[in-house]
């Protein structure tokens, strides 16, 4: 006869240690805090090399907002499943109530949005670099749509969510509202994303598909080539409709 025993309390507490999603940062944070007595300096065993990273952190009021928390969890879930040279790399994360953050690869030049609108930095974006940014974004979307199972739709491709490194290479970021397209699901959704990039058909079909990202991408591609959002150009043209405007002025 084999005596039944209760599972070890540590095993119950930690769950499957080999699953990144189950090991969500709460356990690690509490245990490390306790073991180091709130990170007391006497527990420091040395110093060494370091890596510059970007820290995406929720403030206390945002942590208490369920919507922000769900977006953070979703971003971790997606980024731990995918690996691509043109998608921002996730180094680590913590989802503790007191401390919720993501540690990502640092992009020296920031967002495409700000580079396009900075007169000095925009001059560095010659045609070759602009076309390369479009190619990098295309490769990332192709990977998400055709190489991932289930397919992943970003739902918020915009110049704000494309980051550039020191070589002005593009990386897709911010997967907080990304959605996995399960084949046996209706994939109905609320209309989310950045105004000016959202596919019009989404507002009446309420069904998310890869085409939503494609529409976003087309707007971004025009923005890259023209140096400004297409909507800004249309506003400018309408305000100058009574004047003769040369093409090179736009």
C-alpha positions as CSV (number, residue, x, y, z in Angstrom):
1,X,0.0,0.0,0.0
2,X,1.4,3.4,-1.0
3,X,0.6,6.2,1.4
4,X,-0.9,9.3,-0.1
5,X,0.9,12.5,0.8
6,X,0.1,16.1,0.2
7,X,2.2,17.7,-2.5
8,X,5.1,19.8,-1.3
9,X,3.8,23.4,-0.5
10,X,6.6,24.9,-2.6
11,X,5.3,22.9,-5.7
12,X,1.7,24.1,-5.1
13,X,3.0,27.7,-4.7
14,X,5.2,27.8,-7.7
15,X,3.2,25.6,-10.1
16,X,5.1,24.5,-13.2
17,X,8.5,26.2,-12.9
18,X,9.2,25.4,-16.6
19,X,6.2,27.4,-17.8
20,X,7.0,31.1,-18.3
21,X,3.3,32.0,-18.3
22,X,2.6,30.1,-15.0
23,X,5.8,31.5,-13.4
24,X,4.4,35.1,-13.6
25,X,6.8,37.1,-11.5
26,X,4.7,37.2,-8.3
27,X,6.5,34.2,-6.7
28,X,9.9,35.4,-7.7
29,X,9.4,38.9,-6.4
30,X,8.1,37.8,-3.0
31,X,10.7,35.2,-2.5
32,X,13.6,37.4,-3.6
33,X,12.3,40.3,-1.4
34,X,12.2,38.0,1.6
35,X,15.5,36.3,1.0
36,X,17.4,39.6,0.6
37,X,15.6,41.4,3.3
38,X,14.2,44.0,1.0
39,X,17.4,44.1,-1.2
40,X,19.8,44.8,1.7
41,X,23.3,45.8,0.4
42,X,25.0,43.1,2.5
43,X,23.5,40.5,0.1
44,X,25.3,42.0,-2.9
45,X,27.9,39.4,-4.1
46,X,29.6,41.6,-6.6
47,X,29.3,43.9,-9.6
48,X,30.0,43.3,-13.2
49,X,29.1,44.2,-16.8
50,X,25.7,45.6,-17.7
51,X,23.3,46.0,-20.5
52,X,21.2,49.0,-21.4
53,X,17.5,48.0,-21.5
54,X,14.2,49.7,-21.8
55,X,11.8,49.5,-18.8
56,X,8.1,49.7,-19.5
57,X,6.5,50.2,-16.1
58,X,2.9,50.6,-14.9
59,X,2.4,53.4,-12.3
60,X,0.4,52.5,-9.1
61,X,-2.9,53.9,-10.5
62,X,-2.5,52.0,-13.7
63,X,-1.7,48.8,-11.8
64,X,-5.0,49.1,-10.0
65,X,-6.8,49.4,-13.4
66,X,-7.8,46.0,-14.6
67,X,-7.7,47.0,-18.3
68,X,-4.0,48.1,-18.0
69,X,-3.2,44.9,-16.1
70,X,-4.8,42.7,-18.8
71,X,-2.9,44.5,-21.5
72,X,0.4,43.9,-19.7
73,X,-0.4,40.2,-19.2
74,X,-1.3,39.9,-22.9
75,X,1.9,41.6,-24.0
76,X,3.9,39.1,-21.9
77,X,1.9,36.2,-23.2
78,X,2.5,37.2,-26.8
79,X,6.2,38.2,-26.6
80,X,7.2,35.0,-24.8
81,X,5.7,33.0,-27.7
82,X,7.4,34.8,-30.6
83,X,11.0,35.5,-31.8
84,X,11.8,37.6,-34.8
85,X,14.6,40.0,-35.6
86,X,12.1,42.8,-36.3
87,X,9.9,42.4,-33.2
88,X,11.0,44.0,-29.9
89,X,12.8,41.5,-27.7
90,X,11.4,40.8,-24.2
91,X,14.3,40.2,-21.7
92,X,12.1,39.7,-18.6
93,X,9.0,40.9,-16.7
94,X,7.4,41.2,-13.3
95,X,3.7,41.1,-12.7
96,X,3.6,41.6,-9.0
97,X,0.9,44.0,-7.6
98,X,3.5,46.2,-6.1
99,X,5.8,46.2,-9.1
100,X,4.6,45.6,-12.7
101,X,7.1,46.1,-15.5
102,X,8.5,44.7,-18.7
103,X,12.3,44.7,-19.5
104,X,12.8,45.0,-23.3
105,X,15.7,45.6,-25.7
106,X,16.6,49.3,-25.8
107,X,15.9,51.2,-29.0
108,X,18.3,54.1,-29.2
109,X,16.3,56.3,-31.7
110,X,12.9,55.9,-30.1
111,X,9.7,55.7,-32.1
112,X,9.3,56.3,-35.8
113,X,6.7,58.9,-35.1
114,X,9.1,61.2,-33.3
115,X,11.9,60.6,-35.8
116,X,9.7,61.6,-38.7
117,X,8.6,64.8,-37.0
118,X,12.1,65.9,-35.9
119,X,13.6,68.0,-38.7
120,X,17.2,67.0,-37.8
121,X,16.6,63.2,-37.4
122,X,14.2,63.1,-40.4
123,X,17.0,64.2,-42.7
124,X,18.9,61.0,-41.8
125,X,16.0,59.0,-43.3
126,X,17.0,58.9,-46.9
127,X,14.9,56.8,-49.3
128,X,17.0,53.7,-48.7
129,X,16.4,53.8,-44.9
130,X,12.7,54.6,-45.3
131,X,12.2,51.6,-47.7
132,X,14.2,49.4,-45.2
133,X,11.9,50.5,-42.4
134,X,8.9,49.4,-44.5
135,X,10.6,46.1,-45.3
136,X,11.4,45.4,-41.6
137,X,7.8,46.0,-40.7
138,X,6.6,43.8,-43.5
139,X,8.8,40.9,-42.4
140,X,7.5,41.2,-38.8
141,X,3.9,41.2,-39.9
142,X,4.4,38.3,-42.4
143,X,6.0,36.3,-39.5
144,X,3.0,37.0,-37.2
145,X,0.4,36.3,-39.8
146,X,1.8,33.2,-41.5
147,X,4.5,31.6,-39.3
148,X,2.8,31.7,-35.9
149,X,0.2,29.2,-34.9
150,X,-2.3,30.5,-34.2
151,X,-1.7,33.7,-36.2
152,X,-1.2,36.9,-34.3
153,X,-2.8,40.2,-35.2
154,X,-1.2,43.2,-33.6
155,X,-4.2,45.5,-34.0
156,X,-2.3,48.7,-33.4
157,X,0.4,49.1,-36.1
158,X,1.3,52.8,-36.1
159,X,4.4,55.0,-36.2
160,X,4.2,55.2,-32.4
161,X,4.6,51.5,-32.1
162,X,7.5,51.0,-34.5
163,X,10.8,51.6,-32.7
164,X,14.2,52.3,-34.4
165,X,17.6,51.3,-33.2
166,X,20.9,53.2,-33.7
167,X,21.1,52.0,-37.3
168,X,17.5,53.1,-38.0
169,X,16.3,49.5,-38.3
170,X,12.6,49.0,-37.4
171,X,11.1,46.8,-34.6
172,X,7.4,46.3,-34.0
173,X,6.5,46.9,-30.3
174,X,3.6,47.3,-27.9
175,X,1.6,44.0,-28.1
176,X,-0.9,44.9,-25.3
177,X,-4.0,44.5,-27.5
178,X,-2.6,41.9,-29.8
179,X,-5.0,39.0,-30.5
180,X,-4.4,35.3,-31.4
181,X,-6.6,34.2,-34.2
182,X,-8.0,30.8,-33.1
183,X,-9.5,28.9,-36.1
184,X,-12.6,27.8,-34.1
185,X,-13.4,31.3,-32.8
186,X,-15.5,34.0,-34.3
187,X,-12.7,36.5,-33.4
188,X,-15.2,39.2,-32.7
189,X,-13.7,42.2,-30.9
190,X,-14.2,45.7,-29.8
191,X,-12.8,48.5,-32.0
192,X,-9.3,49.2,-30.6
193,X,-6.2,50.8,-32.0
194,X,-4.9,54.3,-32.8
195,X,-7.3,56.7,-34.5
196,X,-6.3,57.3,-38.1
197,X,-4.9,53.8,-38.6
198,X,-7.9,51.6,-37.8
199,X,-9.4,49.7,-40.8
200,X,-12.9,51.1,-41.6
201,X,-14.4,47.7,-42.1
202,X,-13.6,46.8,-38.5
203,X,-16.0,49.4,-37.2
204,X,-19.0,47.6,-38.7
205,X,-17.9,43.9,-39.0
206,X,-16.4,43.9,-35.4
207,X,-14.3,40.9,-36.6
208,X,-10.5,41.1,-36.4
209,X,-8.4,39.5,-39.2
210,X,-4.9,39.9,-40.6
211,X,-6.4,42.5,-43.0
212,X,-6.7,44.9,-40.0
213,X,-2.9,44.9,-39.7
214,X,-2.5,45.3,-43.4
215,X,-4.6,48.4,-43.5
216,X,-2.6,49.9,-40.5
217,X,0.6,49.1,-42.3
218,X,-0.5,50.8,-45.5
219,X,-1.2,54.0,-43.6
220,X,2.3,53.7,-41.9
221,X,4.0,53.1,-45.3
222,X,2.4,56.3,-46.7
223,X,3.5,58.2,-43.5
224,X,7.1,57.0,-43.9
225,X,7.2,58.0,-47.6
226,X,5.5,61.4,-47.1
227,X,7.0,62.2,-43.8
228,X,3.7,62.9,-42.2
229,X,0.4,61.0,-41.6
230,X,-1.9,61.0,-44.7
231,X,-4.6,62.7,-42.7
232,X,-2.4,65.6,-42.0
233,X,-1.7,66.1,-45.7
234,X,-5.4,66.0,-46.5
235,X,-6.1,68.6,-43.9
236,X,-3.4,70.8,-45.3
237,X,-4.7,70.4,-48.9
238,X,-8.3,71.2,-47.9
239,X,-7.1,74.4,-46.1
240,X,-5.2,75.4,-49.2
241,X,-7.9,74.4,-51.7
242,X,-8.3,78.0,-52.9
243,X,-4.5,78.4,-53.6
244,X,-2.2,76.9,-56.2
245,X,0.0,74.4,-54.3
246,X,3.0,72.8,-56.0
247,X,3.5,69.1,-55.4
248,X,7.1,69.6,-54.1
249,X,5.6,71.7,-51.2
250,X,3.9,68.6,-49.8
